[in-house]
Amino acid sequence: MYAQQSTALPIRVVSGVVMDSSGKVELPGASIKLIAGKDTVYQVTNEDGVFVFREVKSAEFFIGVNMMGYQPFYQKYLFNDTKPRITIPPVILRVNAQLLEGVTIKGKVGPKMLGDTTQFWADDYIVRDYAKLEELVKKLEGVEVDKDGNVTFMGQQVNKALFNGIKYFGGNVKNIIKELPANIVERIQIIDDYGEQSTAAGLKQGEPNKTLNIISKKDKSVANLFDITLESNIDDRHEARGYAKRVDGLKQLELQAGIETQPMGVQQGAAVGTISNAKTLMQSTNTSNSDMSGGDRRAHYAVLTFKDKLNARWRYELGYQFKSQNESYFKKENRYEYYDKGIIWGNNLLTTNQHARQHEAKVAMFYQKSDQTKFNISFGWNNDWLHVDKRNQINQSGLINAQQLSIINNNTQKDIYRVESNYSHIFVPSKAVITASIKIQSNPLYQRKQDDNLITYTDSTQYVKDSVYNLLNKTNDHQQQHFANATFTYHFSERTTMVLLAQSNYNVFNHQQIVSNVQENGSPYKVDSLSRNYVYKTLETPFSINFRRILSNQSSINIGARFSHVNINAALLNPKNTLSKSYAIILPEFNYEFAKGTNFQFSTRYYGSVQLPRFEEVMPIPDYSNPLQVVVGNPSLKPTVLHSFSFRMTKLFKPQAFTIGLLSQYLLPSNKVTQQVTLYSKTPSIVTRETSFTQVNGNNSWNGMYHLTKTFDHTSYSVKFEGRWNRSKMISFFDKGRNIARGLQLNHTLTFSGTPISWLDVNLAAQWEQNNSKHSLPLFPTVEYAKKAVNLYGKLFFTKTFLMGFDINQSFYESEDATLNRQPFVVGMNIEKRVFRQKNGVVSLLVMDLFKQYQVVNRRLLMNGYVDIQSNTNSRFFMLQFSWSPQQWSGGKNMNKERRNDGSFID
């Protein structure tokens, strides 16, 4: 008894919400009476039905609620008297039948912003029969789902997925919205997640990760999910994939497997139809498909995940993933590089055979003694193996006149070992919180690369010299990362909090590189001038102090400072050379937040971060491992400081069903490391590029987005207007000349969606893009590029089981370069039929790029020019598809359990 009395709090905060019998409509203006001992206080609920009593002197109290038209509510509560904040379950008022006889009330709840969480009720939105979660998410105010399944909220990417407050298998957002049906959802939450440690410490540092949390209906929380999908066009596209999944709270089991054959470098429109939209895992991991001109890829994968709890305090997670990929492709490109001494034109034909294997395994343990003490630890292992054979035929003219044949044989093996741990504890009597985390990662890498080059230099008519080098490059790299983080949080009062943060980030990079020249008889001999052996170490130890003050019920401010000490040590063993430097950096921190009710939020923030230079940027000994691409470091480089200023505003107009969001960020790097490219002529025709490094100030970028959503008729229809912009300034040096590149990127999209009846979806979109780049040096071309596009897409059900889907895109590309001027008219269509008793089977016939117009030139901008790559001409294809996705949903043992706000069940 003495121990209990010694830890009891003298006062506490009691809050709650008053709702009608539907459990969805909050009731403003309700009279609340709280009696604690001899004290009686009164209050009226605000516009969101919320009430808050501060300085309640007992954890045992009585609450009474009265409101005209509803039956009175009376209840006594008894809570743990060590909790500083008490949130009682929602108070439900029953309608007085005598006063409202014959009256039916139906209302839309609408989205609400509750601190770092924005919440939507599924019943507010109308979706068609058999709809997946993706179609419901598309209708949410401020939310966009692009054609690849990427989800953004108010312009920020949503990176993590939860189901009833628990990570959905691997947390893949694309998977959850394409696998779950819409009719099992009760609520959808989008959360600003600053990480477990920051949340426990009450610290908001950096930009938060957006997290999607799907809260199911209580009787739809347990599921068995299955899927089998087959696709083929008889010619060069074949795919088979399937999965079996079990979801029951903390217990999750997943088995997935798939195999495919696909062409490389195909530019095609958006995925059309139910089956094509469900494709998420089959992606090339080592190459960009848009940078190919032809070829094919064969891949297969397998995934195993198992999560469960050992007892009330311990739970665990096991995961394994395997991918294998074989690619044979070719690339046709034209390259243009501009220098003070002249211009280099080149055309390349690159053929590649590539084989890759990836293994990934993870074991994690989670311990929760109570709401005050949490601990977790995880072990991870990655093994990547890659074999590449390349043959590149290069023809150059202009400043360099040469024909080059390059043959590269490359074997790489990389192993990654990770250990991560987090701990947090709340000291109830003193209101203090401590958190700690560590991360240790080891990355050994072995690479064997044989580079055979035959270069024939010419002048206008005659051969001048043949340059032959045949190099064998063996590399052993071992990188170790050690990261530790600890915070101490102390609440001086209900409104004032102090957070102390200490970190240590230690990195060691060991590099051993042996370069040998292969003789004509095939025997290699070591070339000391090209070989390198070095150790590079960096240590960053920041310490910060932050004070958070709640100014009112609507606003708070966070002010602090970050002190960072940086050590850089480099030792080059052959030839011997050392470098040792240390720096002290002080950066302020600021964050102001304002929220009015659940309809308006505003925040502005400044945050600075430190970026350390890489070894090749600071080491003064030249790197000659590529004789034609020499790299020289600069030992006087300092750490780069990136200053970030951000502004965010969101407003929900409930009566008008109108939402507006604005996000803007200004990035200002200080001492930005930039390259300086200089050309040296060994002979009139042989030119060597030398890359060195310097630091400049004046680079900046300004990016942002705006989002407007208007819904009509109980959200049967919605109109969304979204825009993004990015304005940048980048300074670089070429042949000792200073070039300033200014870029502007604009993107505006207008979307209309509607579900007038349960079997009909209508979606229309119009898009406009612009990309301009201008340079200060006259030797650079002005690369201006603009795109206008009209996109019509949708799904039409002629009956409840017969569907036609379409995606029609008319684009207009405008550029000073005639090779980029084109007007492709890309049409994708499918016809599908739902089969079986529960209509969970789909048979589909798909056609992509009906008129075969998506044959393009992809332009990639360089610092001093650009590269044009021809895409695959095989863009039109027909595909026969079949999918069967049976699902079983129930409430299981959760039907009689209470729930937390995130949807998780209390055991």
Steps between C-alpha positions, in 0.01 A plus 500: 500500500785737584662436159177569318443827687857616434458471123150646471471824299340803669317607181422360157330594169171331413367518143244331281257538213120493486338322202155396387383137493664438159840547660603723209339842546652721773260718703609859570330703774438210740510594872763304698516474881802341674495423873831398668476479879357830621577685175241548224590662166297564185585529132341500152634285214671690216411490129647150475318360804820502707532601867815539713515544880837608634630467858262221602610404854386137505511201266155402631230729364142521373393642163153611396401612148182677391387623160161596361346218297713228660468283805721608797823310565646424846803284582767458768866441401801363686845517338864445595599810698855501353386599150541874425247486213175306502288458189165341574321289236263695272180605674206374292171690532178323404233689308189586702240315291207704638653829383623380162237248402489447124818696434798333328844662533768420249824689485851486367777496757766642268879494539656625824854596598576370848854615582736305272214284367244575229201266517236404242184289548443244224121539506542859381604374156315301238693235308381240252436135570811280535718811537849468642634732768688697232173634357389620844836664575484689170184676619650636825549874518863599443603149394634405157572151365707505182494237225782304663312473829709758687295686763557863595321715757517876455790443262710282733572133429330244728774245577361254754180297541332383822193281553321569830810675634740214411741503203337316210759229427792696349311830521467539122235763420439372145428150629243598762291723273495242219436192717235606753135555403340838568192360676693379809626849592363711785755782507815609321775696676800679352761559769810719521751251642826638643619153610449300817778673687394853407136424585594365843721803569247750368755624248421597142820509297531507123216423264249236618426179313141478385334178619170351381301320773196297394251438782262217415149443622497303822351192333752524210830499689610139435564381144630220282611645166592304187588593144600319181572705187602384151584722202629428151502647151653180351793704364742668743296574813416230755434525870373283784475616860309420814487543875337365815465729801353481848426815704386482863621796706866450589500164322581523129611229256600566139615274216559652155661378180513610139674458166498718188646574158478860374658711223735782601473868414129504415321830551138426571198668649350444842394158621142436390257270674473321832780249438760737355440744788582226754858451378743629764809283554625420152740789440852521363733565794830573322412697189256768393258353249451838330874516417493197270442462129414131497562160653323288760497427871431168675440513873355305788453575868380350829396668827437355846386706800381379839402716800350391829523553875668267746302630797343819627835683499704349216432484127723419205534541124675273249550587135680366194499618138671364190525653152678374191523695178659441159507787253621517141455844350649758267504876507529749213598849611625830364713708736579874482757661733591869491840637609687824461741332257221356288215252473513121514237309304466128549276207418516181704369147458512319833411131533477347847442161659430532869426243770401598854396320818381654825438342840358696792426365849377672815430400862344749741389477864268749674457528878240713678496467877236773533392824338811653664771254385563382142795327337573344160798352321538377141765315299521526121707343222516584130698314238522646149682331212533659156675390181511739204643458149501821295610578147491868406574636151557877513551744213606853591554812293560868555753573772588129510507293182514138602349155473500301821422137576458433871444152645428480872464188712387579855426276801375657823402341829374705794393391846327732746462417869279722718415520870248759619353556845266754663408554865267746673385544860268750665563593864149574623571694822754739342328522159835418335557284191823336384553334163802333347576336165798343329565386145804302386543410134783321321522504119780282359514522120716309252526603136700357210486713186689441177496798266630447142516813282616554145488868402585621150556877488478678164516849365286604205635239257793305647555261788724658763541246778351179636465497878459158657459421867383175652453546876403251769354682800454309829331689782430410862289755689385474858279771645394508865237732644448553873212723606382575854227734614367593844241751621387628835164674528382688806161667541541809719126548484203401289601762243882506512731215397877469460663241272873418502634303204844342461619305196809327370540408133826317427588367152804304387568424133785264406586490130750265332531527124755307291522601134688271264582531133410182311764401246431346164574153640227558762726535806441813712768712670427756770516872417590684823417845362139393441447292815369654824470403864342737752298529823246780538341576839238759594352572843210735560385564859208744511337614824181703506275663756139583419225673695138443406237738631125461457394861454126432504249229417569581136874561464844381608859598429826306503834685527840341531858478385714219363873482569686263267866398516639332186826307456633390160800268477639351181807287449618408151748215531627485142639757444507598868302813584284597798229755571350597837252780562235597752216751491249647746158598364212668682152500346176643643172306493151647483150363459167678546164322476149639508174304487147632526261219586529203265461704181810719474873437546800720433869442567831659410840345566873548462737204520867469411697185418866423434629310195857368510719477187590164348857368492560565130389861556762580770805283412758701300675200339353458148310184412625364166313168508317620187773659284253718311296606808740634763359603840683742734375575852516824697620469865372847590134401462277569800176325599195624312214643704153468351255761630133403462212745541150354468141621522184289508133592520183288479142623525181292493178690430241257632170654390634562150677158479809687383866428587807708429864413571826687440855376553818693424867426570813707436838322506818703533831305510806667648845393371344274239751262342493528123703350217743683278559321167809591301619358166869438434644416156788254516518523120286703262249213492534324838300675772487410871223618734614606846237536769588705808286640782436840649239662723259778414217696655198615305335167412137479606170338420141593572234235466143460609148390420141605536193278515130588470215251541127566466244224560131492409193295585629307802837457318350317205697750292826681560721747314871521586753754382863437587811689404874459563794724430876491534732791429872430535837668460820294463857623457766290326837552331627388160844581364534759779178666388215557746158387382170574673217265406147608583218251475122523524264203522123540514227238515125566526228233503121538501307182588129423511365178647147384563295194593142589406387139545665207676626332180632809317827687550586810295851651517630784284833681527683778319870563561751766402877478551789734432876452539735786415877524550725796421877544538711813546792380287436543126662166423199314644182450299171629632301185562136595522236236529127525557229238515125532487284194547134406519432172676163322504468180700226307671304180546152428371287208622237400245370261762624434853750246366597628153756780485676711241803701607684761299791743524535752217789747497565774246832674560658803331879538538656831402876565482758696307646161411291345222581146624283564807200645318231232487131449568445137607142379533520204738194281558476213746181297537377182665182298521453281806237270642455408867442129551433241773231509766656776710614694192862484616633373169584726205561411135640790298618586148743794498645710219773759560595785266235408248636730228870428573601862555698476825841483333701780648841655553580528871722796580717500813663834578870506596685779678647602166266353241253218455454138390216384273399133525270328251224293665382153402271503197297204631251712695174345372390163635193294581477303825266230631469513879342293775484566873328329793509676839286328765487672841343405833430775755372471857528662840662200666579547867504879460122543506488542879819707536536874544696696239758773509474804276733340242269198467716256699319276749564502876563148632 
